[in-house]
Amino acid sequence: MNTTPSIDDLLLGLIIAISDEIVPNLANAKAYATASMMQSVLQEIRQMVPVLDTYLVDEHNGMIRTLRNAALALGDAAGDEADRIRERADTLGQRDYLPAPPDHDAIASAHRELGEALVANVRDLDVLQRAGDTRADTSLDEIRAHLLPRYVRDVATVTVGAGMVGRG
């Protein structure tokens, strides 16, 4: 299945794995406390991830407004410091506002729907290939051309040390 686990799903899986697989095997209080702290940090990340981009965009746009307003509030104040504040307002304060980040759940849902459609196409193409329709080969090549770069990107992203997570 071509699935799209969210970052929250992955982090929750780690929290559960620590609780179910590691904590029961810990023999000393310091190791137990460390595992509990790891779970706490993972939970904090779970709570931060859904709002991080929204907060960054909001703060980015707020800083632009603040740079402009701070310079305006100085009026005709003189001095190098006032000039530097106005210069920052004239440069950084003139940046474009960033748009609100897209809704992750909508993106993930659409991605999952399209991914499931590709999986269904591969199954149907297999039937057509087995029936001898060579056009199915060309159609499958189109799907492979899309999937290969995705797989390469995913492997490059999740490589840890000398191999994949969970591999020797």
TIRO-2110 file (N, C-alpha, C; in Angstrom, 1 decimal):
// TIRO-2110
0.9, -1.2, 0.0, N, 1, A
0.0, 0.0, 0.0, CA, 1, A
0.9, 1.2, 0.0, C, 1, A
0.5, 2.2, -0.7, N, 2, A
1.2, 3.5, -0.8, CA, 2, A
0.6, 4.4, 0.2, C, 2, A
1.2, 4.4, 1.4, N, 3, A
0.6, 5.2, 2.5, CA, 3, A
1.3, 6.5, 2.7, C, 3, A
0.7, 7.3, 3.5, N, 4, A
1.3, 8.6, 3.9, CA, 4, A
1.2, 8.8, 5.4, C, 4, A
2.1, 8.2, 6.2, N, 5, A
2.0, 8.4, 7.6, CA, 5, A
2.4, 9.9, 7.9, C, 5, A
1.7, 10.5, 8.8, N, 6, A
2.1, 11.8, 9.2, CA, 6, A
3.3, 11.8, 10.1, C, 6, A
3.8, 13.0, 10.3, N, 7, A
4.9, 13.1, 11.2, CA, 7, A
4.4, 12.7, 12.6, C, 7, A
3.2, 13.1, 12.9, N, 8, A
2.6, 12.8, 14.2, CA, 8, A
2.4, 11.3, 14.3, C, 8, A
2.0, 10.6, 13.3, N, 9, A
1.9, 9.1, 13.3, CA, 9, A
3.3, 8.5, 13.7, C, 9, A
4.4, 9.0, 13.0, N, 10, A
5.7, 8.5, 13.3, CA, 10, A
6.2, 8.7, 14.7, C, 10, A
5.9, 10.0, 15.2, N, 11, A
6.3, 10.3, 16.5, CA, 11, A
5.6, 9.5, 17.6, C, 11, A
4.3, 9.3, 17.3, N, 12, A
3.5, 8.5, 18.3, CA, 12, A
4.0, 7.1, 18.3, C, 12, A
4.3, 6.6, 17.1, N, 13, A
4.9, 5.2, 17.1, CA, 13, A
6.2, 5.1, 17.9, C, 13, A
7.0, 6.1, 17.9, N, 14, A
8.2, 6.1, 18.7, CA, 14, A
7.9, 6.1, 20.2, C, 14, A
6.9, 7.0, 20.6, N, 15, A
6.5, 7.0, 22.0, CA, 15, A
6.0, 5.7, 22.4, C, 15, A
5.2, 5.1, 21.6, N, 16, A
4.6, 3.7, 22.0, CA, 16, A
5.7, 2.7, 22.1, C, 16, A
6.7, 2.7, 21.1, N, 17, A
7.8, 1.7, 21.1, CA, 17, A
8.6, 1.9, 22.3, C, 17, A
8.9, 3.1, 22.7, N, 18, A
9.7, 3.3, 23.9, CA, 18, A
9.0, 2.8, 25.1, C, 18, A
7.7, 3.1, 25.2, N, 19, A
6.9, 2.6, 26.3, CA, 19, A
6.7, 1.1, 26.3, C, 19, A
6.5, 0.5, 25.2, N, 20, A
6.2, -1.0, 25.1, CA, 20, A
7.4, -1.9, 25.1, C, 20, A
8.5, -1.4, 24.4, N, 21, A
9.6, -2.2, 24.1, CA, 21, A
10.9, -1.9, 24.9, C, 21, A
11.0, -0.6, 25.3, N, 22, A
12.3, -0.3, 25.9, CA, 22, A
12.1, -0.1, 27.4, C, 22, A
11.1, 0.6, 27.9, N, 23, A
10.9, 0.9, 29.3, CA, 23, A
10.8, -0.4, 30.1, C, 23, A
10.0, -1.4, 29.7, N, 24, A
9.9, -2.6, 30.5, CA, 24, A
11.3, -3.3, 30.7, C, 24, A
12.2, -3.0, 29.9, N, 25, A
13.5, -3.7, 30.0, CA, 25, A
14.6, -2.9, 30.7, C, 25, A
14.2, -1.7, 31.2, N, 26, A
15.2, -0.9, 31.8, CA, 26, A
15.4, -1.3, 33.3, C, 26, A
16.7, -1.3, 33.7, N, 27, A
17.0, -1.8, 35.0, CA, 27, A
17.3, -0.8, 36.1, C, 27, A
17.6, 0.4, 35.6, N, 28, A
18.0, 1.4, 36.6, CA, 28, A
17.1, 2.7, 36.5, C, 28, A
17.0, 3.5, 37.5, N, 29, A
16.2, 4.6, 37.6, CA, 29, A
16.6, 5.7, 36.6, C, 29, A
17.9, 5.9, 36.4, N, 30, A
18.4, 6.9, 35.5, CA, 30, A
18.0, 6.6, 34.1, C, 30, A
18.1, 5.3, 33.7, N, 31, A
17.7, 4.9, 32.3, CA, 31, A
16.2, 5.1, 32.1, C, 31, A
15.4, 4.8, 33.1, N, 32, A
14.0, 5.0, 33.1, CA, 32, A
13.6, 6.5, 33.0, C, 32, A
14.3, 7.3, 33.7, N, 33, A
14.1, 8.8, 33.7, CA, 33, A
14.4, 9.3, 32.3, C, 33, A
15.5, 8.8, 31.7, N, 34, A
15.9, 9.2, 30.4, CA, 34, A
14.9, 8.8, 29.3, C, 34, A
14.4, 7.6, 29.4, N, 35, A
13.4, 7.2, 28.5, CA, 35, A
12.1, 8.0, 28.6, C, 35, A
11.7, 8.4, 29.8, N, 36, A
10.6, 9.2, 30.1, CA, 36, A
10.8, 10.6, 29.5, C, 36, A
12.0, 11.1, 29.6, N, 37, A
12.3, 12.5, 29.1, CA, 37, A
12.2, 12.4, 27.5, C, 37, A
12.7, 11.3, 27.0, N, 38, A
12.7, 11.1, 25.5, CA, 38, A
11.2, 11.2, 25.0, C, 38, A
10.3, 10.5, 25.8, N, 39, A
8.9, 10.5, 25.4, CA, 39, A
8.3, 11.9, 25.6, C, 39, A
8.7, 12.6, 26.6, N, 40, A
8.2, 13.9, 26.8, CA, 40, A
8.7, 14.9, 25.6, C, 40, A
9.9, 14.8, 25.2, N, 41, A
10.4, 15.6, 24.1, CA, 41, A
9.6, 15.2, 22.8, C, 41, A
9.5, 13.9, 22.6, N, 42, A
8.7, 13.5, 21.4, CA, 42, A
7.3, 14.1, 21.4, C, 42, A
6.6, 14.1, 22.6, N, 43, A
5.3, 14.6, 22.7, CA, 43, A
5.3, 16.1, 22.5, C, 43, A
6.3, 16.8, 23.0, N, 44, A
6.4, 18.2, 22.7, CA, 44, A
6.5, 18.5, 21.2, C, 44, A
7.3, 17.7, 20.5, N, 45, A
7.4, 17.8, 19.1, CA, 45, A
6.1, 17.6, 18.4, C, 45, A
5.4, 16.5, 18.8, N, 46, A
4.1, 16.2, 18.3, CA, 46, A
3.1, 17.4, 18.4, C, 46, A
3.2, 18.1, 19.5, N, 47, A
2.3, 19.3, 19.7, CA, 47, A
2.8, 20.5, 18.9, C, 47, A
4.1, 20.6, 18.6, N, 48, A
4.7, 21.7, 18.0, CA, 48, A
4.5, 21.6, 16.4, C, 48, A
4.7, 20.4, 15.9, N, 49, A
4.7, 20.3, 14.4, CA, 49, A
3.5, 20.8, 13.7, C, 49, A
2.3, 20.6, 14.2, N, 50, A
1.1, 21.0, 13.5, CA, 50, A
1.0, 22.6, 13.4, C, 50, A
1.6, 23.3, 14.3, N, 51, A
1.4, 24.7, 14.4, CA, 51, A
2.7, 25.5, 14.0, C, 51, A
3.8, 24.8, 13.9, N, 52, A
5.1, 25.5, 13.7, CA, 52, A
5.1, 26.4, 12.4, C, 52, A
4.7, 25.9, 11.3, N, 53, A
4.7, 26.7, 10.1, CA, 53, A
3.8, 27.9, 10.2, C, 53, A
2.6, 27.7, 10.8, N, 54, A
1.7, 28.8, 11.0, CA, 54, A
2.3, 29.8, 11.9, C, 54, A
2.9, 29.4, 12.9, N, 55, A
3.6, 30.4, 13.9, CA, 55, A
4.7, 31.1, 13.2, C, 55, A
5.5, 30.4, 12.4, N, 56, A
6.6, 31.1, 11.7, CA, 56, A
6.1, 32.1, 10.7, C, 56, A
5.1, 31.7, 9.9, N, 57, A
4.5, 32.7, 9.0, CA, 57, A
4.0, 33.9, 9.7, C, 57, A
3.2, 33.6, 10.8, N, 58, A
2.6, 34.7, 11.5, CA, 58, A
3.7, 35.7, 12.1, C, 58, A
4.7, 35.0, 12.7, N, 59, A
5.8, 35.8, 13.3, CA, 59, A
6.6, 36.6, 12.2, C, 59, A
6.8, 35.9, 11.1, N, 60, A
7.5, 36.6, 9.9, CA, 60, A
6.8, 37.8, 9.5, C, 60, A
5.5, 37.7, 9.3, N, 61, A
4.7, 38.8, 8.9, CA, 61, A
4.6, 39.9, 9.9, C, 61, A
4.5, 39.5, 11.2, N, 62, A
4.5, 40.4, 12.3, CA, 62, A
5.8, 41.2, 12.4, C, 62, A
7.0, 40.5, 12.2, N, 63, A
8.2, 41.2, 12.3, CA, 63, A
8.4, 42.3, 11.2, C, 63, A
7.8, 42.0, 10.0, N, 64, A
7.9, 43.0, 8.9, CA, 64, A
7.1, 44.2, 9.3, C, 64, A
5.9, 44.0, 9.9, N, 65, A
5.0, 45.1, 10.3, CA, 65, A
5.8, 45.9, 11.5, C, 65, A
6.4, 45.1, 12.4, N, 66, A
7.1, 45.7, 13.5, CA, 66, A
8.2, 46.6, 13.1, C, 66, A
9.0, 46.1, 12.1, N, 67, A
10.2, 46.9, 11.6, CA, 67, A
9.7, 48.2, 11.0, C, 67, A
8.6, 48.1, 10.2, N, 68, A
8.0, 49.3, 9.6, CA, 68, A
7.5, 50.3, 10.7, C, 68, A
6.7, 49.7, 11.6, N, 69, A
6.1, 50.6, 12.6, CA, 69, A
7.1, 51.2, 13.6, C, 69, A
8.1, 50.4, 13.9, N, 70, A
9.2, 51.0, 14.8, CA, 70, A
9.9, 52.2, 14.2, C, 70, A
10.1, 52.1, 12.9, N, 71, A
10.7, 53.2, 12.2, CA, 71, A
9.8, 54.4, 12.1, C, 71, A
8.5, 54.1, 11.8, N, 72, A
7.5, 55.2, 11.8, CA, 72, A
7.4, 55.9, 13.1, C, 72, A
7.5, 55.1, 14.2, N, 73, A
7.3, 55.7, 15.5, CA, 73, A
8.5, 56.6, 15.9, C, 73, A
9.6, 56.5, 15.2, N, 74, A
10.8, 57.4, 15.5, CA, 74, A
10.6, 58.7, 14.9, C, 74, A
9.7, 58.8, 13.9, N, 75, A
9.4, 60.1, 13.3, CA, 75, A
10.7, 60.6, 12.7, C, 75, A
11.1, 61.9, 13.0, N, 76, A
12.3, 62.4, 12.4, CA, 76, A
13.5, 62.4, 13.4, C, 76, A
13.5, 61.4, 14.3, N, 77, A
14.6, 61.3, 15.3, CA, 77, A
15.9, 61.2, 14.5, C, 77, A
16.9, 61.8, 15.0, N, 78, A
18.2, 61.9, 14.4, CA, 78, A
19.2, 60.9, 15.0, C, 78, A
20.3, 60.6, 14.3, N, 79, A
21.3, 59.8, 14.9, CA, 79, A
21.6, 58.5, 14.1, C, 79, A
22.7, 58.0, 14.3, N, 80, A
23.1, 56.8, 13.5, CA, 80, A
22.1, 55.6, 13.9, C, 80, A
21.7, 55.5, 15.1, N, 81, A
20.8, 54.4, 15.5, CA, 81, A
19.5, 54.5, 14.8, C, 81, A
18.9, 55.7, 14.8, N, 82, A
17.7, 56.0, 14.2, CA, 82, A
17.8, 55.7, 12.7, C, 82, A
18.9, 56.1, 12.1, N, 83, A
19.1, 55.8, 10.6, CA, 83, A
19.2, 54.3, 10.4, C, 83, A
19.8, 53.6, 11.3, N, 84, A
19.9, 52.1, 11.1, CA, 84, A
18.5, 51.5, 11.2, C, 84, A
17.7, 51.9, 12.1, N, 85, A
16.4, 51.4, 12.3, CA, 85, A
15.6, 51.7, 11.0, C, 85, A
15.7, 52.9, 10.5, N, 86, A
14.9, 53.2, 9.3, CA, 86, A
15.4, 52.4, 8.1, C, 86, A
16.8, 52.2, 8.0, N, 87, A
17.3, 51.4, 7.0, CA, 87, A
16.8, 49.9, 7.0, C, 87, A
16.7, 49.4, 8.2, N, 88, A
16.1, 48.0, 8.3, CA, 88, A
14.7, 48.0, 7.9, C, 88, A
13.9, 49.1, 8.2, N, 89, A
12.5, 49.2, 7.8, CA, 89, A
12.5, 49.3, 6.3, C, 89, A
13.4, 50.0, 5.7, N, 90, A
13.4, 50.2, 4.2, CA, 90, A
13.9, 49.0, 3.5, C, 90, A
14.6, 48.1, 4.1, N, 91, A
15.0, 46.8, 3.4, CA, 91, A
14.2, 45.7, 3.9, C, 91, A
14.5, 45.1, 5.1, N, 92, A
13.8, 43.9, 5.6, CA, 92, A
12.3, 44.2, 5.8, C, 92, A
12.0, 45.4, 6.2, N, 93, A
10.6, 45.7, 6.4, CA, 93, A
9.8, 45.8, 5.1, C, 93, A
10.4, 45.8, 4.0, N, 94, A
9.7, 45.9, 2.7, CA, 94, A
9.5, 44.5, 2.1, C, 94, A
9.9, 43.5, 2.8, N, 95, A
9.7, 42.1, 2.2, CA, 95, A
8.2, 41.8, 2.1, C, 95, A
7.9, 40.9, 1.2, N, 96, A
6.5, 40.5, 1.0, CA, 96, A
6.1, 39.6, 2.2, C, 96, A
4.8, 39.8, 2.5, N, 97, A
4.3, 38.9, 3.5, CA, 97, A
4.2, 37.5, 3.0, C, 97, A
4.4, 36.5, 3.8, N, 98, A
4.3, 35.1, 3.4, CA, 98, A
2.8, 34.7, 3.5, C, 98, A
2.4, 33.8, 2.6, N, 99, A
1.0, 33.3, 2.7, CA, 99, A
0.9, 32.3, 3.8, C, 99, A
-0.3, 32.1, 4.3, N, 100, A
-0.5, 31.1, 5.3, CA, 100, A
-0.2, 29.7, 4.7, C, 100, A
0.4, 28.9, 5.5, N, 101, A
0.8, 27.5, 5.0, CA, 101, A
-0.5, 26.7, 4.6, C, 101, A
-0.3, 25.8, 3.6, N, 102, A
-1.5, 25.0, 3.2, CA, 102, A
-1.9, 24.1, 4.4, C, 102, A
-3.1, 23.6, 4.3, N, 103, A
-3.6, 22.7, 5.3, CA, 103, A
-3.0, 21.3, 5.1, C, 103, A
-2.2, 20.9, 6.0, N, 104, A
-1.5, 19.6, 5.9, CA, 104, A
-2.4, 18.4, 5.7, C, 104, A
-3.5, 18.4, 6.5, N, 105, A
-4.5, 17.3, 6.4, CA, 105, A
-5.1, 17.2, 5.0, C, 105, A
-5.4, 18.3, 4.4, N, 106, A
-5.9, 18.3, 3.0, CA, 106, A
-4.9, 17.8, 2.0, C, 106, A
-3.6, 18.2, 2.2, N, 107, A
-2.6, 17.7, 1.3, CA, 107, A
-2.3, 16.2, 1.5, C, 107, A
-2.3, 15.8, 2.7, N, 108, A
-2.0, 14.3, 3.0, CA, 108, A
-3.2, 13.5, 2.5, C, 108, A
-4.4, 14.0, 2.6, N, 109, A
-5.6, 13.2, 2.2, CA, 109, A
-5.6, 13.1, 0.6, C, 109, A
-5.3, 14.2, 0.0, N, 110, A
-5.2, 14.2, -1.5, CA, 110, A
-4.1, 13.3, -2.0, C, 110, A
-2.9, 13.4, -1.3, N, 111, A
-1.8, 12.5, -1.6, CA, 111, A
-2.1, 11.0, -1.5, C, 111, A
-2.8, 10.7, -0.4, N, 112, A
-3.2, 9.3, -0.1, CA, 112, A
-4.1, 8.8, -1.2, C, 112, A
-5.1, 9.7, -1.6, N, 113, A
-6.1, 9.3, -2.6, CA, 113, A
-5.4, 9.0, -3.9, C, 113, A
-4.5, 9.9, -4.3, N, 114, A
-3.8, 9.7, -5.6, CA, 114, A
-2.8, 8.5, -5.5, C, 114, A
-2.2, 8.3, -4.3, N, 115, A
-1.3, 7.2, -4.2, CA, 115, A
-2.1, 5.9, -4.3, C, 115, A
-3.3, 5.8, -3.7, N, 116, A
-4.1, 4.6, -3.8, CA, 116, A
-4.5, 4.4, -5.3, C, 116, A
-4.7, 5.5, -6.0, N, 117, A
-5.1, 5.4, -7.4, CA, 117, A
-3.9, 4.8, -8.2, C, 117, A
-2.7, 5.2, -7.9, N, 118, A
-1.5, 4.6, -8.6, CA, 118, A
-1.4, 3.1, -8.3, C, 118, A
-1.6, 2.7, -7.0, N, 119, A
-1.6, 1.3, -6.7, CA, 119, A
-2.6, 0.5, -7.4, C, 119, A
-3.8, 1.1, -7.5, N, 120, A
-4.9, 0.4, -8.3, CA, 120, A
-4.5, 0.3, -9.8, C, 120, A
-3.9, 1.3, -10.3, N, 121, A
-3.5, 1.3, -11.7, CA, 121, A
-2.5, 0.2, -11.9, C, 121, A
-1.5, 0.0, -11.0, N, 122, A
-0.5, -1.0, -11.2, CA, 122, A
-1.2, -2.4, -11.2, C, 122, A
-2.1, -2.6, -10.3, N, 123, A
-2.8, -3.9, -10.3, CA, 123, A
-3.6, -4.1, -11.6, C, 123, A
-4.2, -3.1, -12.1, N, 124, A
-5.0, -3.2, -13.4, CA, 124, A
-4.0, -3.5, -14.5, C, 124, A
-2.9, -2.8, -14.5, N, 125, A
-1.9, -2.9, -15.6, CA, 125, A
-1.3, -4.3, -15.5, C, 125, A
-1.2, -4.9, -14.4, N, 126, A
-0.7, -6.3, -14.3, CA, 126, A
-1.6, -7.2, -15.0, C, 126, A
-2.9, -7.0, -14.8, N, 127, A
-3.9, -7.9, -15.5, CA, 127, A
-3.8, -7.7, -17.0, C, 127, A
-3.6, -6.4, -17.5, N, 128, A
-3.5, -6.2, -18.9, CA, 128, A
-2.2, -6.7, -19.5, C, 128, A
-1.1, -6.7, -18.7, N, 129, A
0.1, -7.2, -19.2, CA, 129, A
0.0, -8.7, -19.3, C, 129, A
-0.6, -9.4, -18.3, N, 130, A
-0.7, -10.8, -18.4, CA, 130, A
-1.6, -11.3, -19.6, C, 130, A
-2.5, -10.4, -20.0, N, 131, A
-3.4, -10.7, -21.1, CA, 131, A
-2.6, -10.4, -22.5, C, 131, A
-1.4, -9.9, -22.4, N, 132, A
-0.6, -9.6, -23.6, CA, 132, A
-0.7, -8.2, -24.2, C, 132, A
-1.4, -7.3, -23.5, N, 133, A
-1.5, -6.0, -24.1, CA, 133, A
-0.2, -5.2, -23.8, C, 133, A
0.6, -5.0, -24.8, N, 134, A
1.9, -4.3, -24.6, CA, 134, A
1.8, -2.8, -24.3, C, 134, A
0.7, -2.3, -24.6, N, 135, A
0.5, -0.9, -24.2, CA, 135, A
0.5, -0.7, -22.7, C, 135, A
0.2, -1.8, -22.0, N, 136, A
0.3, -1.7, -20.5, CA, 136, A
1.7, -1.5, -20.0, C, 136, A
2.7, -2.0, -20.8, N, 137, A
4.1, -1.8, -20.5, CA, 137, A
4.4, -0.3, -20.5, C, 137, A
4.0, 0.3, -21.5, N, 138, A
4.3, 1.8, -21.7, CA, 138, A
3.6, 2.5, -20.6, C, 138, A
2.4, 2.2, -20.2, N, 139, A
1.6, 2.8, -19.2, CA, 139, A
2.4, 2.6, -17.8, C, 139, A
2.8, 1.4, -17.6, N, 140, A
3.5, 1.1, -16.3, CA, 140, A
4.8, 1.9, -16.3, C, 140, A
5.5, 2.0, -17.4, N, 141, A
6.7, 2.9, -17.4, CA, 141, A
6.5, 4.3, -17.0, C, 141, A
5.3, 4.8, -17.3, N, 142, A
4.9, 6.2, -16.8, CA, 142, A
4.8, 6.2, -15.3, C, 142, A
4.2, 5.2, -14.7, N, 143, A
4.1, 5.2, -13.3, CA, 143, A
5.4, 5.0, -12.6, C, 143, A
6.3, 4.1, -13.2, N, 144, A
7.6, 3.9, -12.7, CA, 144, A
8.4, 5.2, -12.7, C, 144, A
8.3, 5.9, -13.8, N, 145, A
9.1, 7.1, -14.0, CA, 145, A
8.7, 8.1, -12.9, C, 145, A
7.4, 8.1, -12.4, N, 146, A
7.0, 8.9, -11.3, CA, 146, A
7.5, 8.4, -10.0, C, 146, A
7.4, 7.1, -9.8, N, 147, A
7.7, 6.5, -8.5, CA, 147, A
9.2, 6.5, -8.2, C, 147, A
10.0, 6.2, -9.1, N, 148, A
11.5, 6.0, -8.9, CA, 148, A
12.1, 7.2, -8.2, C, 148, A
11.9, 8.4, -8.7, N, 149, A
12.5, 9.6, -8.0, CA, 149, A
12.0, 9.7, -6.6, C, 149, A
10.7, 9.4, -6.4, N, 150, A
10.1, 9.4, -5.0, CA, 150, A
10.9, 8.5, -4.1, C, 150, A
11.1, 7.2, -4.6, N, 151, A
11.7, 6.2, -3.7, CA, 151, A
13.2, 6.6, -3.4, C, 151, A
13.9, 7.2, -4.5, N, 152, A
15.2, 7.6, -4.3, CA, 152, A
15.3, 8.7, -3.2, C, 152, A
14.4, 9.7, -3.3, N, 153, A
14.3, 10.8, -2.4, CA, 153, A
14.0, 10.3, -1.0, C, 153, A
13.1, 9.3, -0.9, N, 154, A
12.7, 8.8, 0.5, CA, 154, A
13.9, 8.1, 1.1, C, 154, A
14.6, 7.3, 0.3, N, 155, A
15.8, 6.6, 0.8, CA, 155, A
16.8, 7.6, 1.2, C, 155, A
17.1, 8.6, 0.5, N, 156, A
18.1, 9.6, 0.8, CA, 156, A
17.7, 10.3, 2.1, C, 156, A
16.4, 10.5, 2.3, N, 157, A
15.9, 11.2, 3.5, CA, 157, A
16.0, 10.4, 4.7, C, 157, A
15.7, 9.1, 4.7, N, 158, A
15.7, 8.3, 5.9, CA, 158, A
16.9, 7.5, 6.2, C, 158, A
18.0, 7.8, 5.4, N, 159, A
19.2, 7.0, 5.6, CA, 159, A
19.9, 7.6, 6.9, C, 159, A
20.3, 6.6, 7.8, N, 160, A
20.9, 7.0, 9.0, CA, 160, A
22.2, 6.2, 9.1, C, 160, A
23.3, 6.9, 9.2, N, 161, A
24.6, 6.2, 9.3, CA, 161, A
24.9, 5.5, 8.0, C, 161, A
25.2, 4.2, 8.2, N, 162, A
25.5, 3.4, 7.0, CA, 162, A
24.4, 2.7, 6.3, C, 162, A
23.1, 2.9, 6.8, N, 163, A
22.0, 2.3, 6.2, CA, 163, A
20.7, 2.8, 6.6, C, 163, A
19.7, 2.1, 6.3, N, 164, A
18.3, 2.5, 6.6, CA, 164, A
18.1, 2.2, 8.1, C, 164, A
17.1, 3.0, 8.6, N, 165, A
16.8, 2.8, 10.0, CA, 165, A
16.3, 1.3, 10.1, C, 165, A
16.8, 0.6, 11.1, N, 166, A
16.3, -0.8, 11.3, CA, 166, A
17.1, -1.8, 10.5, C, 166, A
18.0, -1.3, 9.7, N, 167, A
18.8, -2.2, 8.9, CA, 167, A
20.3, -2.2, 9.5, C, 167, A
21.0, -3.3, 9.3, N, 168, A
22.4, -3.5, 9.9, CA, 168, A
23.4, -2.8, 9.0, C, 168, A
END
